Amino acid sequence: MHFSVWANRIRSLLCVVFLAVASVDRATSDDSMWPVTAVDRVWDASAESITPTTGHGFSLIDRQAFIALDKAIWEMDLHPVTPVAFECDADSGLSDCGCDSYCCDCYDPHQPSYGYGLDSDADLDWINGLRVGYDHGFLIASQHARNLGASEYPFQLRFNGWGQLRHTVLKSTGADDDQNQFQLKRGRLIFSGVAFNPDFHFLIQLDGRSSSGDDVRLLDYYLSYDVGHAKLGLRRGQFGLRTGKYKMPFTLARWLSGKELEFTDRSVASTFFDVNRSFAWGIYGASRRFVCPLFWEAAIFNGLVTGGAETGSTGSLDSNFAYSARIHSYPTGKWGAGELADFENHQRLATRIGLGYASSRIDSRGTTEFNTLRVVDSGKTLASLLSKRFSDTRISYSVNLFCTDYSFKYRGLSGTLEYYFRSVADFEGVDISSLFDHGFWLQYGYFISPANFQLLTRWSRVVGDSGTLGGANQSSDEIAAGAAWYFRENHAKAVVDVSHLNGAPIDSSSLDIVPGERGWLYRCQIQFSF
C-alpha cells in the first residue's frame, strides 16, 4: 500500500481521536450548551459548508460533530454503506477474494451493506429532532415518526406496547351475580426484530391483565426464518419457517390482533370455535401466480387451546398433535391499514376472503385438552357430560373444524362474516356416533364521520347438538351494538358497546362471560397503542 494512503489514514485517525476528546470535554463541562463563534467550524466543504453562525449553540452531541466524524471514518475507508470502487493491486494477493469484497469482480455495490456511516448532511436532519439522555429517568425522544430505512439491517430491536382499560357492567337475568368493575383487559409489551440477517425474525410478547391478578405471562415467543429469500432466491414472505408459541392459523377472528377489533372484544361464536395459541412448528408463505396474491400458513402443534398448558412429564397433555392451516386473499381493491374498519373511505370495493381448517385427536388421559371443548348452549365442558354418562371409561374422539370468512370495505362501510363448522366423531369408549355444531358472527361498521366516529352492530350465533350428546339442536345468540371514537385510528380510540346474551356456550374472562350467561352486558373501553 502506498505511503500516502497510510498517511491519510493516520491523519484521519488523529481527527477521530481529537473529536472524541473534544466531545468528552464538552460533555463534562458545566454548561450543556456551548456558544459558538464564527471561527468554530468543523470543516468547510465549499457549497456544502456547515459553518455555524455566531450565537448558535452546540448540544452535547451536536450535528456538526457527527458529520465531521463520519467524514473522517469515510477517509479511513471504514464506511461500508456505499463502497467506493477501486482496483486491486496486481501483486496484492486480493484478486481471488470472496464475492463480498469490494475488489471482487462480482461484487455488487448496489446490494445492501450494513454499516454505521451516514452519507450526507441531509441524512442527519433527523438528529435535530432526537434527544437521548437522562431527564428524571433515561429518555429517548423524537419529534416525529421516522422511516429509518433499517429494513435491511441485520440487527434490529423494536419495542411496542398496547393496552385496554375497560369498564364492565353485567345485568344478569339468570342465576349469575351482576358485575360492575374497572379492569385492565390487556396490557401488552412486545419486543420484536431481526438478528444476524434480515431474514431471521423474533417476537416476544408479554401480557398482564387484572383477571390474572399481578401475574404477567409469556403470551407469545416465536422465531421465524424466511428460507425462501435467504436460500432460494425468492421474494420476501414467499416461504418461511416458524416455531415457538403463537396463534395457530385457523380463524380470522383469532388472526386479528385484539387492538384491531371494532367492538371491545371478539364474539361469542368466534370464541366457541377458537383453537387459540399453542407451541408449534409451522410454515408460511405467499403466492403471486394467481389473479390476486394468496397468503397461507400451516402448523403442527400440541393441541387445541393449549398455549398456557404445562408441558413435559409433569404436564397434562395427551400424546396427540393437532394440525391447522389458513389461506386468505384480497380479490379486489387495496385493503388499507385497518384490518376491519374502513379508515381510508374506499371509493372502490376492497374485499378479503379466507378459509381455515383444524383437526386433533383428543384423549381423556390428557385432561387439558379433554376439558377444553364446550357445548351448546349451557357452556358446560363436553368432558363433564361424557364423564357423567360414561364414568370410569377411557374416552377419545376426533375433532375437525372448518371456517370461511368474507370481509369488505366501501365508502366508510365495513362488514365481516365468518362461518364455522365443528364435527366431533370417531368416539371410543362411549356409545355416541357424532356431534355437530356450527355458527357465525356477522358484523358491520359505518363511519358517520370519516375515520373518526363509527357505529357498530353484530350478530353472533351458535347452533348444534353437542349439548344433548347428539339429541336435539340447541342455540345461543349474542346481539350487540356499539360506537367507536377514533382519535388516532387503532392507536388511540374509545369504544362503547352493549350485548344481549340468551345462553353463552363459553367461559371467557376476556369477554366477561361465564357458561350459560343470560342478560345484558355493557362495556366501555379505552385503547392506546404505540
N, C-alpha and C positions, 0 to 999 in steps of 0.2 A: 504494500500500500504506500502511496506517495507520502513524503514528509508533510506536504501542505495539507493533506487530508487529516493527518494526526494533529497538526497544529490547530486546525479549525475545530476539531472535536475537543481538544484540551481547552481552547478558548471558550467554547460553548459550555463545557462542564464548569469552568470557573464562573460563568454567568449564572448558571443554575444555583451554585453554592452561594453566590452573592445575593441572589433574590431570596433564597431560603433564610439567610441570616437577617436580611432586611425585614422580612415578614415577621420573624420571631421578635426582632427589636421593636417593631411597631405594635405587635400583639401584646407585648409585655409592658408597654408604656402606660402612663397614667391616663392618656386620652384615647378614647375609642375612635375618634376621627382626627385625621391629620390635615392641617391646612396645606394647600398645595400652591406653589408659585409657578410662574411661567417657565422656570428652569427645571421643574420636576417633571421629567418626561422619561418614558421607558425607551422608546426609540422613535425615530422619525422615518416613516415609510412613504415619503413624498405625498401622493394624492390620498394615501390611506393613513396619514399621520393621525395618531391618537393623543397628540399633545394636550394635556388637561388645561383648562382655563384657570386663571387666577381666582382663588377663593373657593375652588371646587374641593370637596372633601373626599378623602380616601376612606373606605370602610376597612376593617381589619384584614379581610381578604378581598382585594379590590380587583376590578375587571382588568385594569391595565397589567397588573402583575400576572394574571392568568395568561394574557396574550403574550407577554414577554417570555414567560416560562415555556409556553407552547412553542414559540419560535425557536427558543434555544434547543428544545428537545428535537425539533424538526431538523435543525442544523446538525445535530448529532446523529441523524439517520436512525432515530428511535421512534419515529412517528409512523405507525403501520396502517393508518386509516386509508390514505390514498398513496400507495408506494410510488416512488419516482423511478422511472425506467432508467436503467444503466446497463452497460455492457460488462460482462465478466472479463477479468484479465485472462489472457491466454494461458498463463502459467500459474493461475491462482488455485487450480485444482477444483474449481467450483462448476465446471462445465457439465458435470454429471450430477448436479444437485437435485434434490427432490422437487416435485412439481409445485410445492407450496412455497418455493423460494423465489425471490424476486428475479434471480438471474436464470431461471429455467425457461426454456423456450415455450413451454405450455402454461406458464404462469398467467393467470387472468387478473389484471388489476381491477377489473370491474366486479369481481366476486367479493362478497363481504369479508372484511378482515376486522379483527377485534382488537381495539386499542383504546388508549385513554386520551389521545390527542384531540384537538379542536382545530378545525380547518381555517377559520377566518374570524374576523371581528364580528361579523353578523351572527356566527354560531354561538356567540357568547352573550347575546342580548338577554337571554332568559336569566342570566346570573343577576341582573339588576333587580329582578323580582323575586329572588330567592334569599332566604335567611336561614342560617344554621347556627345553633349555639345554645347557650343556657339562658333562659329568661323565666325565672320561677319554675324551672323544670327544663329538661332537654327538649329543644324545639326545632322542627323543620317546617318552614313556612314558605308558601308560594302564592304570588298574587293571582295567578291564572292557571287553569288546566293546560298542560303542555303535552304535545306529541314529542316525546323524547327521541323517537327514532331508534329504539333499542330492540326492536323485534328480532334482529339477527344476532344479538349479543349472546354469548354462551353462558353467562351467569346473570340471573335476574331474580329479584325477590320483590313481590308485590304484596302489600298489606291492605286488606279491605275489611269492612265490617258493616253490619246492619242489625237493626232491632225493631221489635214491635211491642209497643205498650198498649194494653187492651183493658177496657172496662167491660165486664160481662155481667149481664143480668138474666137470670133464668126464672121464668114464671111457670112452674110445673103444674100440669093438670093431672099428673099421675101420682105415684107413691113417693117420688123423689122430693128432696128438700129444694126450696128456692135457693138462688145463688145471687150474690151481689158483691163483686170483688174487682180490685185493680190487679192486673197481672202483667208480668213480663213473659210473653208467649215465645219469643225467640230473641236471643242475644248472641249473635254470631261474630266470630273473629276468623278471618280467612287469610292464610299465608300460601301464596302460590308463586310459581316461577319456573325457571329452567336451570339446569346445571350441566356443565361440561360442553353441551352443544344445544342449539335452539330446538332440537327435536326431542329432548328428554325433559318432560314436564313433571311437576309435582304439585299437589294441593293438599293442604291440611286445614280442616275446618273444625273449630271448637264451638260448642253450643251450651249456653246456660239459659235456664228458664225457671220461673218461680214454681212451676208444678213439680220440679225436681229439687226444691229446696236450694241449698247452696252448692249443689254438685254441678260441676262442669264436665261434659263428656266429649270424647273424641268422636264427632259425628261423621266426618269423612277423612280418609287418609288414602290417597292413591297415587300411583306413578303411571305415566303413560309414555310410550315411545313411538314416534312417528317413523315406523320402519320403512314405509313406502318412500318417504322423502329422503331419509338418511341412507338407505341401502339400495333402493330400487329405482331411483331417479324419478319418482312420481311427484306430483304436486302435493303440497302440504295438505294433510287431512284425508288423503285417499285411502290409506291403510295404516292402522296403528294397533298397538297392544296396550292393554290397561290391566293393572292389578292393584288390589287393595280393598278398602271398604268404601263403597259408593252406592249411588242409586242404581238399582237394576233396570235395564232397558225394558220397559213394558208400556205403561200408560203415559198419555200426555200429561195428565194431572200431576203425576209424580215427577215427570221430566222437567216440568216448570219449577223454577225457584219460587219459594214462598213469597218473596218480595215482588214477583210478577203477577200475583193473583189480583183480580179486581175486587172480589169480596175479601173479608178479613181472613178467610181460610178456605180450604178445599171443601168439596161437597160430601155428603153422607155416602153417596154411591161410589165416588172415587176412592174413599177410604175403605169401604167394604171390600172392593176388589183389588186393593193395593197389594203389591209384593214388597214395596219399600226398599230398604238397604240390606246389604249383606257383604261378606268377604268373598271376593270373586276373582276369576281370571276372565278377561274379555278381549274382544277385538272390535274395532270400529272403522268406519271409512265412508267414502262418498264416491259416487259415480256420476260423471257428466256425459255419458254416452247416450242418454235419452233426451227427450224433448226438454225436460227440466231436470235439474240436479236431484239425485236421490241420495239421502243420508241414511246410514244403517249402523246398528250396533247389536252385538250378541254377547252373552256371558254365561258361564257356568259358575254356580255359587252354592253356599251351604244349605240354603232352604228359604222358603217363603217367610218374609218378615223376621229375619234372624240377625239383623245388623247389630243389635245390642246384646245378643246372646253370648254366654260364656262358651268358649271353645276348649278343645283339648280333652284329656281324660276326666277332668272334673266338671266338664260341661254336660248339657242335657240335650245335645243334638243327636239325631239319628245319623245313619251312615249313608243316606241317600242324598245325592246332589240335586239341585234344581237347575233349570235351564230357561233362558228368556231371550227375546230378540225384539227389536223395534226398527221399523223403517218409516221415514217421513219425507215429504217433498213439498215444494211450493209451485204448484202448476201455473198460477197467474200472478202477475204483479210483483213488486218488491215489498217484502213483508214489513220492513221497518224495524225500529228499535224495540218497541213493546211487544212482548210475546202474546198478549191478549188485547190490550187497549189500542185504539187507533189514534195515536198521538199525531201522526203525520196528516190526518184528514185525507186519506187516499181518494184521489179522483178517478183512479182505475181500480177495479176489484182486485184485491190481493187474497189469495187462498192458500191454505195449508191442509194436507191430508196425511194420515198416518195409520199404521197397523202395528199391533203388538201381540206377542204370544209368550206364555209362560207355562211351565209344567214341572211337577215334582211328585215323587212318591213319598208318602208320609206314614211313619210307623209309630205306634204308641210307645215304643222304647225311647223315642226322642220327645220328651214332654214339651220342649219349647215349641216345636212345630205342631205337635199334636193338639196343643191348647191354643193355637192361633186362629184357625178358621172359625167364623161365627155364622149364625143362621138368621133367616128372615122369620118373623120380624121382631122377635124377642131380643135379639142380640146376644143370646147365650152362645157358649162355645159348642161346636159340633161334638167335641170330646165329651162334654158333660152329658149330652143326650145319649151318645153311644154307650158311655160307661154306666149310665142308669139302666139302660135296656139290656146291655150285654156285659154284665160285670164279670170280673176275673177272666177276661179274654184278651189275648193279644190281637190288636186290631191294626190293619193297614189299609190304605186306599191310595188311589191316584187322583191328582188334581190337574185339570187342564183349564187354562184361562185364555181368552181371546178378546181383543178390543180393537175398535176402529174409531177414528176421530176426524172431524172436519171443522175448520175454522175459517173465518173470513174477516176482512176489514174493508169498509167502503164509506167514505164521507162522514167519518165520525162514528159510524155504527160498527160494532164488532160482535161477532157471535161464535159460539163453540158448542159442538155436540160431540160427546164421547159415549159410545155404547160398549157395554161389557157382557161377556158370557162366561159362566163358570160351570164346569162339569166335575162332579165328584163320583168316581166309579171304580170298578175293579176291587171291590171290598173283599177283604179276607178276615175271617173271624166273626163276621156278622152277616145276617141274612137280609142284605139290602142290595138292590140291583144298582141304582144310580140316583144321584141328586142333581138338580139343575136349577141354577139361579141366573138371572140376567137383570140388567139395569142400565141407567144412563144419567148424565147430567147435561142439561141444556141451559145455556147462559147467554144473555145479551147485555151489551153496554152501549150507551149513546152519549156523546159529548154534546150537551146543550150550550156549552161554552168551549170552543176548540181547545183541546189539550189541557183543560183546566177543571171543569166541573162535569161529572159523568153520572148518569142514572143507570142503575143496575137491576136486573131481575134474573132469577134462576129457579129451575125446577129439577129436583133430583129424585129418582125413584128406583127402588129395588124390589124385584118380584121373584118368587121361587118357592120350591117345596122342601128346602133344606130344614126348615123349622119343624116340619111334620115328618121328617125322615122318609120323604117320598110320597106322602099323602096328598093333602090339598095344598094349593098355592096360597101364599100369603104375600102381603106387600107392605112397603114402608115408603112414605113420601116426605120430602122436605121442600117447602115452598118459601122462597126468600126474595127480598127486595132490599135495595140499598142505594147509597150515593157515595161517590168518591170525589174528593177535592185534591187535585194535584198541584203542589207548589213547585216541584221540580221533577216532573214525571214520576217514576217509581223511586227516585232518590228521597223524596220527601212528600208525603201525602197523608190525608186523613180519610178514614172510611167508616161509615155508619151503616149497619145492616140489621135486619130483623128476619128471623126464620121461624116457621111453624113446623113442628115435628109431630107425627102421629104414630110413633113407634120406631126407635132407632136401632138398626141391626149392628151397631158398632159400639166400641168402648174407646173413646179418644179424648185424652186430656188436652190435645191441641185444639179440638173443636169445642171443648167443654160439654161433651155429650156422653152420657152413660147408656148402657144397654137398655133398650125398651123405652127410652125417654119420650115423653109426650108433653107438649106445651109450647111456650113462646120463648125464643132465645134472642136477646138484644145484645149487640156488640158494637163498641166504638173503639177505634184503633188509630194510633199514630205510628207511622213508619218513617224511619230515617236510615239511609244507607250511604256509604261512601266507597 
